């Protein structure tokens, strides 16, 4: 068969790919046999941003001469050439940012010994074609609609995402599905949500997410190797994983992993984490990939919005310098205590701890030292109280509010403050405390604790007039 004449009959960029069919269903080499003029021009005269590894086409060379090895490309070529299936995919790839590929794989009714052939036709878009992205198989469309409806739920974000990941696991008969978030600044991973099948030997991702796991997750970028995801469905694919990333291969197989679809979650090119389906029904590999390709940006947007809201909440509730709660959060908490009539009544304990000598430190050593003193004061208090009970109410003033505490325990905590402050240079508090049997008297407790703190401060400066502000 004249393959050159055959491929020249295509108007779009098209090449002929040969797939070496080995015994026992194994795969050999994947070669680009020849291409039509538009395809060869795409290699030798590429559009800016669409360059491959080389800019010279040589017939019958392995495709890895032109781009990094891509298991997804190999899978589509194998299905088309060997299994005689017609396939289409619309996706972007990490190796070429901002470029979308509309790809079609068609079987060629010709074989040479153990070589099977298919055509690979591609159209390049420098902007995503939303109409094309919306043209999905019926099962993928149903999956995407269900997930989008879940994301419109009025439930709390964590509960909503938990429902989503359970639905995804059910869709693909997977033993484990998970969304893992990555914090590149803190170098740590967090399990956002996961779902495990009943009677599975697999265990929670939290059992593997130790201090060293971030480095393993960070290595997945190289494992995906410029494609848009990783699809591992059999031993052949696992062998490629072993070759590329032996450390993760050992981790994956020792955790009873057999197959996986691993997809990055990105928001405006920023990697937020990964979603995966593990030990899934192999027949659903393509459906998983196409579903993840569609929902990844939707999930990433929802996750990014939630992370942004969390950051805004931190900014509105925490003191940036010391890390403890701020006055705004204290006022909100006091209002809640006073207005929440449905909650059972409890005792309330209040402590005012005001730094002595902050002005002197600022004047003699500079404001940087003054900031250090405030941070150390917060650290001393954190040795005694949960950080969520500590509020920086003013410049050098901290307030602690604890519900359900006894009067004896409150007094002991004050003694503990005195012990903790000795560990930090210049940290010395004027302290006032107040205990009330009812939380509804919290405002009175605040007033009395404040008055007692100022009385303690007066006594301190009488004994140390040289430190007076």
C-alpha positions in Angstrom: 0.0 0.0 0.0 1.3 3.5 -0.9 1.0 5.1 2.5 2.4 8.4 1.2 -0.3 8.6 -1.4 -2.9 7.6 1.2 -1.9 10.3 3.7 -1.7 13.0 1.0 -5.4 12.5 0.6 -6.0 14.3 3.9 -6.4 18.0 3.9 -5.7 18.5 7.6 -2.3 17.9 9.2 -2.1 14.1 9.1 0.6 11.4 9.6 0.8 7.7 9.5 1.8 6.0 12.7 3.0 2.4 12.8 2.5 0.3 16.0 4.6 -2.8 16.6 2.3 -5.5 17.8 4.2 -8.0 20.0 3.2 -11.4 21.6 0.9 -11.5 24.6 -0.6 -8.1 23.8 2.6 -6.3 24.4 3.6 -3.2 22.4 6.8 -2.4 20.7 7.9 0.8 18.9 5.6 3.6 17.8 6.9 5.3 14.7 5.8 8.2 12.5 6.1 6.6 9.1 5.3 9.6 6.9 3.1 12.6 6.8 1.4 15.0 4.4 2.8 18.4 3.7 0.7 20.3 6.3 1.9 17.8 9.0 5.6 18.0 7.9 5.3 21.8 7.8 4.0 21.8 11.4 7.3 20.2 12.4 9.7 22.0 10.2 8.0 25.4 10.2 6.0 25.4 13.5 3.8 28.2 14.7 5.3 30.1 17.7 4.5 28.2 20.8 3.9 24.9 19.1 7.5 23.8 18.5 8.5 20.1 19.0 11.8 18.6 20.1 13.3 18.9 16.5 12.4 20.9 13.4 13.4 18.3 10.8 11.1 15.5 9.8 12.7 12.1 9.1 10.4 9.3 7.9 9.9 6.1 9.9 11.4 7.4 13.2 10.0 6.8 16.7 7.6 9.5 17.7 9.7 10.3 20.8 12.2 12.0 18.4 9.6 14.7 18.1 8.0 14.9 21.6 8.5 13.4 25.0 7.0 10.0 25.6 3.2 10.2 26.1 1.3 7.1 27.3 -2.0 8.7 26.2 -0.8 9.1 22.6 0.5 5.5 22.6 -2.8 4.3 23.9 -4.9 6.0 21.3 -2.5 4.9 18.5 -2.7 1.3 19.7 -6.5 1.2 19.9 -6.8 2.7 16.4 -4.0 0.7 14.7 -4.4 -2.7 16.5 -8.0 -2.7 17.7 -9.3 -0.9 14.6 -11.2 1.8 16.6 -12.0 5.3 15.5 -11.0 7.8 18.3 -11.1 11.5 18.9 -9.7 13.7 21.7 -9.6 17.4 22.4 -7.0 18.3 25.0 -4.1 20.6 26.0 -0.7 19.4 27.0 1.8 20.7 29.6 4.6 20.5 27.1 3.1 23.2 24.9 1.3 25.8 27.0 -1.7 27.6 25.7 -2.2 25.2 22.7 -5.2 22.9 22.3 -5.1 19.8 20.0 -8.2 18.4 18.2 -6.9 14.9 17.5 -8.4 12.1 15.4 -7.1 8.5 15.2 -8.3 6.3 12.4 -7.3 2.7 11.6 -5.6 1.9 8.3 -6.7 -1.4 6.7 -3.2 -2.5 6.0 -0.5 -4.5 7.9 3.1 -5.5 7.4 4.0 -8.5 9.5 3.6 -7.4 13.1 3.1 -3.7 12.1 -0.3 -2.1 12.3 -1.1 1.4 11.1 -3.3 4.3 11.9 -3.7 7.9 10.9 -3.1 10.7 13.3 -4.8 14.0 12.3 -4.5 17.1 14.4 -5.9 20.6 14.4 -4.1 23.2 16.6 -6.1 25.9 18.5 -4.4 28.6 20.4 -7.7 29.3 22.3 -9.9 26.6 23.7 -12.9 25.8 21.5 -15.8 25.7 24.0 -18.2 24.1 21.5 -15.7 21.3 20.9 -15.1 20.9 24.6 -18.8 20.5 25.1 -19.1 17.8 22.4 -18.7 14.8 24.8 -19.9 11.2 24.7 -23.2 10.6 26.5 -21.6 8.8 29.5 -19.1 11.6 30.0 -21.8 14.3 29.7 -23.9 12.6 32.3 -20.8 12.4 34.7 -20.0 16.0 34.2 -23.6 17.2 34.7 -23.9 15.2 38.0 -20.6 16.6 39.3 -21.6 20.1 38.4 -24.9 19.7 40.2 -23.1 18.5 43.3 -20.9 21.6 43.2 -24.1 23.8 43.3 -25.0 22.2 46.6 -25.6 24.5 49.6 -23.6 22.1 51.8 -20.4 23.1 53.5 -17.5 22.9 51.1 -15.8 19.9 52.7 -19.0 17.9 52.8 -19.8 18.9 49.3 -16.4 17.7 48.0 -16.8 14.5 49.9 -20.1 13.9 48.0 -18.3 14.6 44.7 -15.5 12.2 45.2 -17.8 9.4 46.3 -19.9 10.0 43.1 -16.7 9.8 41.0 -15.7 6.6 42.7 -19.1 5.1 42.0 -19.0 6.2 38.3 -15.9 4.3 37.5 -16.0 1.4 40.0 -12.7 2.5 41.4 -11.4 1.2 44.7 -10.0 4.6 45.7 -10.6 8.2 44.5 -8.9 11.2 46.0 -8.3 14.9 45.7 -4.9 15.8 47.1 -3.9 19.4 47.6 -0.3 20.6 47.4 1.1 23.7 49.2 4.3 24.6 47.4 5.2 27.2 50.0 4.8 24.9 53.1 6.0 21.8 51.1 3.1 19.7 52.3 0.1 17.8 51.0 -3.4 17.8 52.3 -6.2 15.2 51.6 -9.2 17.3 50.6 -11.5 14.4 50.1 -11.3 10.7 49.3 -13.6 7.7 48.8 -12.7 4.0 49.4 -14.7 1.0 48.1 -16.1 -1.4 50.7 -14.0 -4.5 51.4 -10.9 -3.0 49.7 -7.4 -3.7 50.9 -6.5 -0.1 50.1 -6.3 2.4 53.0 -6.7 6.1 53.4 -4.2 8.4 51.7 -3.6 10.0 55.1 -1.7 6.8 56.1 0.9 7.7 53.4 0.9 11.5 53.6 3.9 12.0 55.8 6.5 14.7 55.8 8.3 13.1 52.8 5.3 12.6 50.6 5.3 16.1 49.1 8.5 15.2 47.3 6.8 12.1 45.8 3.7 14.1 44.7 6.0 16.8 43.3 7.7 14.2 41.1 4.4 13.4 39.3 5.0 16.4 37.0 7.9 14.5 35.5 5.8 11.3 35.4 3.1 13.0 33.3 6.0 14.2 31.2 4.3 17.0 29.2 1.0 15.3 28.6 -2.2 16.5 30.4 -2.6 13.4 32.6 -1.3 10.0 33.4 -3.3 6.9 32.5 -2.0 3.6 33.8 -4.2 0.6 33.0 -1.9 -2.4 32.8 1.5 -3.9 33.4 2.9 -2.3 30.2 2.0 1.2 31.6 3.3 0.3 35.0 6.7 -0.7 33.5 6.9 2.8 32.0 6.1 4.3 35.4 8.8 2.1 36.9 11.3 3.3 34.4 10.4 7.0 34.9 9.8 7.1 38.6 11.0 4.0 40.5 10.4 5.5 43.9 6.7 6.2 43.2 6.3 2.9 41.4 7.4 1.1 44.6 5.1 3.3 46.7 2.2 2.7 44.4 2.5 -1.1 43.9 3.3 -1.7 47.6 0.0 0.1 48.3 -1.7 -2.6 46.1 -2.1 -0.2 43.2 -3.0 -1.9 39.9 -4.0 1.0 37.7 -4.6 4.7 38.0 -5.8 7.8 36.2 -3.9 10.8 37.7 -5.0 14.3 36.6 -3.5 17.6 37.8 -5.8 20.3 39.1 -4.7 23.7 37.9 -6.1 27.2 38.2 -4.6 29.7 35.8 -1.5 27.5 35.3 -1.0 27.2 39.1 -0.9 23.6 40.3 -3.3 23.2 43.2 -3.1 19.4 43.5 -4.2 16.2 41.8 -7.3 14.0 41.4 -7.1 10.3 40.8 -9.1 7.1 40.4 -7.2 4.0 41.4 -7.9 0.4 40.7 -10.8 1.3 38.4 -12.7 -0.8 35.8 -10.2 -0.9 32.9 -13.0 -0.6 30.4 -13.8 2.9 31.7 -10.2 4.3 31.3 -11.2 6.5 28.4 -14.4 7.7 30.2 -12.4 8.6 33.3 -9.8 10.5 31.3 -12.4 12.5 29.3 -14.5 13.2 32.5 -11.4 14.4 34.3 -10.4 16.6 31.3 -13.7 18.3 31.5 -14.2 18.6 35.3 -10.6 19.4 36.2 -10.9 23.1 35.6 -14.3 23.3 37.2 -13.0 21.5 40.4 -9.9 23.6 40.4 -11.9 26.8 40.2 -14.1 25.7 43.1 -11.1 24.7 45.2 -9.2 27.9 44.4 -12.3 30.0 45.5 -12.5 28.1 48.7 -8.8 28.6 49.4 -9.2 32.3 48.7 -12.2 32.5 51.1 -10.1 30.7 53.7 -7.2 33.2 53.2 -9.7 36.1 53.5 -11.1 34.6 56.7 -7.6 34.3 58.1 -6.9 37.9 57.2 -10.1 39.0 58.8 -9.8 36.9 61.9 -6.1 36.7 62.7 -3.5 39.2 63.8 -0.9 39.2 61.0 2.1 40.0 63.3 1.5 37.4 66.1 -0.7 34.8 64.4 -3.3 34.8 67.2 -6.9 35.9 66.8 -7.6 39.7 66.3 -10.0 42.1 67.9 -12.6 41.7 65.2 -12.7 37.9 65.8 -12.9 38.6 69.6 -15.9 40.9 69.1 -17.6 38.4 66.9 -17.1 35.7 69.5 -18.4 37.8 72.3 -21.5 38.7 70.3 -22.1 35.0 69.5 -21.8 34.1 73.2 -24.3 36.8 74.2 -26.8 36.2 71.3 -26.8 32.4 71.0 -29.7 31.5 73.3 -30.0 27.9 71.9 -26.6 26.9 73.3 -26.4 25.4 76.8 -25.1 27.9 79.4 -21.6 27.4 80.7 -19.1 29.2 82.8 -16.7 31.8 81.3 -13.2 32.8 82.1 -11.5 36.0 80.9 -7.9 37.0 81.2 -6.4 40.3 80.2 -2.6 40.2 79.6 -1.0 43.5 78.8 2.7 43.7 78.0 4.8 45.8 80.4 7.6 47.9 78.9 6.8 47.7 75.1 7.3 51.4 74.6 10.7 51.3 76.3 11.8 48.4 74.0 10.5 50.3 71.0 12.3 53.5 72.1 15.6 51.9 73.1 16.0 49.0 70.6 13.7 50.0 67.7 10.3 48.8 66.4 11.7 45.6 65.0 12.6 44.5 68.5 9.2 45.7 69.7 7.6 43.4 67.1 9.8 40.5 68.2 8.6 41.2 71.8 5.0 41.0 70.7 5.6 37.7 68.9 7.3 36.3 71.9 4.5 37.4 74.1 2.0 35.5 71.8 4.3 32.4 71.9 4.3 32.5 75.7 0.5 32.6 75.8 0.3 29.8 73.2 2.2 27.6 75.7 -0.8 27.9 78.0 -3.8 28.3 75.8 -5.2 27.2 72.5 -4.4 29.8 69.8 -8.1 30.2 69.0 -8.7 31.4 72.6 -6.1 34.2 72.4 -6.9 37.6 70.9 -4.7 40.6 70.3 -7.1 43.2 71.5 -4.9 46.2 71.0 -1.3 47.2 70.5 0.2 45.5 73.5 -2.9 44.0 75.0 -4.0 40.3 74.7 -7.3 38.8 75.8 -8.0 35.2 76.5 -11.6 34.0 76.6 -12.4 30.4 77.7 -15.8 28.8 78.0 -16.5 25.9 80.4 -13.5 26.5 82.6 -13.5 26.3 86.4 -12.4 29.1 88.6 -9.5 27.0 90.0 -8.3 26.1 86.5 -8.4 29.8 85.5 -6.2 30.7 88.4 -3.8 27.9 87.5 -3.6 29.2 83.9 -2.5 32.6 85.2 0.3 30.9 87.2 1.3 29.1 84.0 1.5 32.4 82.1 4.0 33.7 84.7 6.1 30.6 84.2 6.0 30.8 80.4 6.9 34.5 80.3 10.2 33.8 82.0 11.4 31.9 78.9 11.3 35.1 76.7 13.5 38.2 77.1 11.6 41.3 78.2 8.2 39.5 78.2 6.3 40.6 81.4 2.5 40.8 81.6 0.2 42.9 83.7 -2.6 40.4 84.2 -6.3 40.7 85.2 -8.7 37.8 85.4 -12.4 37.2 86.0 -14.6 34.1 86.4 -18.3 34.1 85.9 -20.7 31.1 86.3 -22.7 32.1 83.2 -21.3 32.9 79.7 -24.0 35.5 79.4 -22.0 37.6 81.8 -19.0 37.7 79.4 -19.1 41.5 79.0 -19.1 42.0 82.7 -16.1 39.6 83.0 -14.3 41.5 80.3 -14.8 44.8 82.1 -13.7 43.4 85.5 -10.6 41.6 84.0 -9.6 44.9 82.3 -9.9 46.8 85.5 -7.9 44.2 87.4 -5.2 44.2 84.7 -4.7 48.0 85.1 -4.5 47.6 88.8 -1.7 44.9 88.3 0.0 47.2 85.9 -0.1 50.1 88.4 1.6 47.9 91.0 4.2 46.8 88.5 5.3 50.4 87.6 5.3 51.4 91.2 7.8 48.7 91.9 9.7 49.4 88.6 9.5 53.1 87.9 12.5 53.0 85.6 10.4 50.9 83.1 7.4 53.2 83.1 6.2 54.1 79.6 
